């Protein structure tokens, strides 16, 4: 099928065209988040998975390594290697609880909290850039955006739960 035929198919299916537009919108935004995230870690000596782990841990007190992996959807090897590096850097503390010796619990150390706060305040990083963007929107627009994202998320989870019988909430 050539480009002209694909375009003609989309013209005959406005729902498909709208779906493509929404997905492209999210892809463009995600690409910017990736660039801004790289700027957040530029001076930190962290990998992107380590950055995401620290963000997911903040401000939580303790989280199991299994739960963290499920939330971030990292392969076990990426999660394990990244956690090892963060423990070595002194940003995470790893422990095994007495009540479940098969579980590994992770805790953000004080140095880890300080690192997260440094990344939050990085002038060219994701948090500062997003704050700048959001400052150009009204509170009502931000509230509406958050409501729409929540609705979309819940509909997506409902669809996954219906299709495969398990809850896919992060």
Kinemage of the C-alpha trace (Angstrom):
@kinemage 1
@onewidth
@group {chain A} dominant
@subgroup {mainchain}
@vectorlist {calphas} color= white
{ca unk a 1} P 0.000 0.000 0.000
{ca unk a 2} L 1.492 3.338 -1.004
{ca unk a 3} L 1.369 6.648 0.880
{ca unk a 4} L -1.553 7.964 -1.171
{ca unk a 5} L -3.645 4.872 -0.412
{ca unk a 6} L -2.857 5.128 3.322
{ca unk a 7} L -3.824 8.817 3.365
{ca unk a 8} L -7.065 8.015 1.542
{ca unk a 9} L -7.851 5.307 4.122
{ca unk a 10} L -7.292 7.818 6.940
{ca unk a 11} L -9.564 10.363 5.251
{ca unk a 12} L -12.310 7.758 5.158
{ca unk a 13} L -11.821 6.967 8.839
{ca unk a 14} L -11.879 10.162 10.939
{ca unk a 15} L -11.572 8.154 14.176
{ca unk a 16} L -8.320 6.607 12.968
{ca unk a 17} L -6.990 10.017 11.958
{ca unk a 18} L -7.904 11.449 15.357
{ca unk a 19} L -6.240 8.500 17.098
{ca unk a 20} L -3.069 9.065 15.075
{ca unk a 21} L -3.094 12.763 15.995
{ca unk a 22} L -3.476 12.007 19.727
{ca unk a 23} L -0.688 9.398 19.661
{ca unk a 24} L 1.630 11.755 17.772
{ca unk a 25} L 0.903 14.446 20.325
{ca unk a 26} L 1.984 12.146 23.159
{ca unk a 27} L 5.071 11.025 21.218
{ca unk a 28} L 6.168 14.639 20.656
{ca unk a 29} L 5.702 15.454 24.325
{ca unk a 30} L 7.511 12.280 25.408
{ca unk a 31} L 10.440 13.133 23.123
{ca unk a 32} L 10.759 16.502 24.875
{ca unk a 33} L 10.588 14.852 28.282
{ca unk a 34} L 13.441 12.587 27.219
{ca unk a 35} L 15.593 15.537 26.136
{ca unk a 36} L 14.786 17.467 29.295
{ca unk a 37} L 15.478 14.371 31.402
{ca unk a 38} L 18.919 14.079 29.804
{ca unk a 39} L 19.573 17.699 30.802
{ca unk a 40} L 18.481 16.865 34.369
{ca unk a 41} L 21.121 14.135 34.687
{ca unk a 42} L 23.869 15.771 32.641
{ca unk a 43} L 25.968 16.743 35.666
{ca unk a 44} L 24.901 13.881 37.942
{ca unk a 45} L 26.861 10.881 36.624
{ca unk a 46} L 23.592 8.883 36.537
{ca unk a 47} L 22.060 6.820 33.772
{ca unk a 48} L 18.483 7.496 32.659
{ca unk a 49} L 17.210 4.329 34.428
{ca unk a 50} L 18.920 5.480 37.646
{ca unk a 51} L 17.352 8.930 37.273
{ca unk a 52} L 13.909 7.361 36.816
{ca unk a 53} L 14.424 5.079 39.832
{ca unk a 54} L 15.303 8.029 42.064
{ca unk a 55} L 12.276 9.957 40.801
{ca unk a 56} L 10.010 6.964 41.442
{ca unk a 57} L 11.448 6.560 44.957
{ca unk a 58} L 10.948 10.213 45.897
{ca unk a 59} L 9.433 10.941 48.404
{ca unk a 60} L 8.524 7.319 49.319
{ca unk a 61} L 9.966 5.915 52.501
{ca unk a 62} L 10.442 2.288 51.456
{ca unk a 63} L 9.445 0.329 48.348
{ca unk a 64} L 10.091 -3.253 47.327
{ca unk a 65} L 12.409 -3.751 44.372
{ca unk a 66} L 9.706 -5.881 42.738
{ca unk a 67} L 7.101 -3.086 43.053
{ca unk a 68} L 9.577 -0.558 41.698
{ca unk a 69} L 10.289 -2.780 38.690
{ca unk a 70} L 6.574 -3.202 38.020
{ca unk a 71} L 6.004 0.546 38.248
{ca unk a 72} L 8.869 1.420 35.906
{ca unk a 73} L 8.461 -1.572 33.544
{ca unk a 74} L 12.214 -2.149 33.476
{ca unk a 75} L 13.691 -5.530 32.610
{ca unk a 76} L 15.017 -7.229 35.773
{ca unk a 77} L 18.623 -6.889 34.596
{ca unk a 78} L 18.299 -3.117 34.002
{ca unk a 79} L 16.607 -2.634 37.361
{ca unk a 80} L 19.156 -4.743 39.232
{ca unk a 81} L 22.187 -3.097 37.604
{ca unk a 82} L 20.761 0.393 38.136
{ca unk a 83} L 19.868 -0.288 41.769
{ca unk a 84} L 23.375 -1.712 42.376
{ca unk a 85} L 24.878 1.505 41.021
{ca unk a 86} L 22.625 3.678 43.185
{ca unk a 87} L 23.495 1.632 46.275
{ca unk a 88} L 27.213 2.000 45.449
{ca unk a 89} L 26.758 5.777 45.078
{ca unk a 90} L 25.045 5.869 48.472
{ca unk a 91} L 21.701 7.077 47.053
{ca unk a 92} L 19.748 3.924 47.933
{ca unk a 93} L 19.861 1.542 50.857
{ca unk a 94} L 18.901 -2.081 50.219
{ca unk a 95} L 17.539 -4.352 52.956
{ca unk a 96} L 15.781 -7.685 53.368
{ca unk a 97} L 12.839 -7.626 55.786
{ca unk a 98} L 12.663 -10.251 58.539
{ca unk a 99} L 9.032 -11.136 57.716
{ca unk a 100} L 9.780 -11.958 54.054
{ca unk a 101} L 13.370 -12.994 53.329
{ca unk a 102} L 12.643 -13.276 49.569
{ca unk a 103} L 11.731 -9.582 49.301
{ca unk a 104} L 14.269 -6.798 48.722
{ca unk a 105} L 13.317 -3.382 50.064
{ca unk a 106} L 14.808 -0.150 48.820
{ca unk a 107} L 15.015 3.123 50.690
{ca unk a 108} L 16.143 6.519 49.478
{ca unk a 109} L 19.053 7.728 51.625
{ca unk a 110} L 19.592 11.333 52.653
{ca unk a 111} L 22.219 11.608 49.886
{ca unk a 112} L 19.628 10.203 47.465
{ca unk a 113} L 17.060 12.805 48.554
{ca unk a 114} L 19.626 15.554 48.071
{ca unk a 115} L 20.416 14.225 44.578
{ca unk a 116} L 16.724 14.232 43.643
{ca unk a 117} L 16.354 17.809 44.878
{ca unk a 118} L 19.414 18.842 42.851
{ca unk a 119} L 17.830 17.304 39.760
{ca unk a 120} L 14.527 19.040 40.527
{ca unk a 121} L 16.357 22.358 40.599
{ca unk a 122} L 18.549 21.818 37.515
{ca unk a 123} L 17.822 24.988 35.465
{ca unk a 124} L 17.665 23.160 32.124
{ca unk a 125} L 16.146 19.979 33.512
{ca unk a 126} L 12.708 18.467 33.127
{ca unk a 127} L 11.186 19.921 36.296
{ca unk a 128} L 12.269 23.519 35.779
{ca unk a 129} L 11.386 23.423 32.075
{ca unk a 130} L 7.965 21.953 32.803
{ca unk a 131} L 7.362 24.530 35.532
{ca unk a 132} L 8.134 27.230 32.968
{ca unk a 133} L 5.712 25.720 30.477
{ca unk a 134} L 2.958 25.277 33.067
{ca unk a 135} L 3.383 28.871 34.252
{ca unk a 136} L 2.095 29.919 30.824
{ca unk a 137} L -1.181 28.037 31.336
{ca unk a 138} L -4.095 28.979 33.554
{ca unk a 139} L -4.810 26.966 36.699
{ca unk a 140} L -8.055 25.890 35.052
{ca unk a 141} L -6.201 24.579 31.981
{ca unk a 142} L -3.763 22.639 34.160
{ca unk a 143} L -6.631 21.195 36.190
{ca unk a 144} L -8.454 20.179 32.992
{ca unk a 145} L -5.276 18.623 31.574
{ca unk a 146} L -4.772 16.558 34.744
{ca unk a 147} L -8.416 15.454 34.741
{ca unk a 148} L -8.210 14.398 31.091
{ca unk a 149} L -4.982 12.493 31.656
{ca unk a 150} L -6.535 10.698 34.643
{ca unk a 151} L -9.628 9.773 32.611
{ca unk a 152} L -7.489 8.530 29.730
{ca unk a 153} L -5.294 6.526 32.116
{ca unk a 154} L -8.299 4.893 33.790
{ca unk a 155} L -9.877 4.013 30.434
{ca unk a 156} L -6.584 2.504 29.283
{ca unk a 157} L -6.321 0.437 32.476
{ca unk a 158} L -9.950 -0.670 32.161
{ca unk a 159} L -9.236 -1.791 28.589
{ca unk a 160} L -6.131 -3.754 29.661
{ca unk a 161} L -7.951 -5.311 32.614
{ca unk a 162} L -10.807 -6.383 30.369
{ca unk a 163} L -8.447 -7.804 27.733
{ca unk a 164} L -6.049 -9.750 29.942
{ca unk a 165} L -7.839 -10.058 33.269
{ca unk a 166} L -5.197 -8.312 35.367
{ca unk a 167} L -4.910 -4.800 36.745
{ca unk a 168} L -2.138 -2.871 34.998
{ca unk a 169} L -2.060 0.193 37.284
{ca unk a 170} L 1.306 1.797 37.906
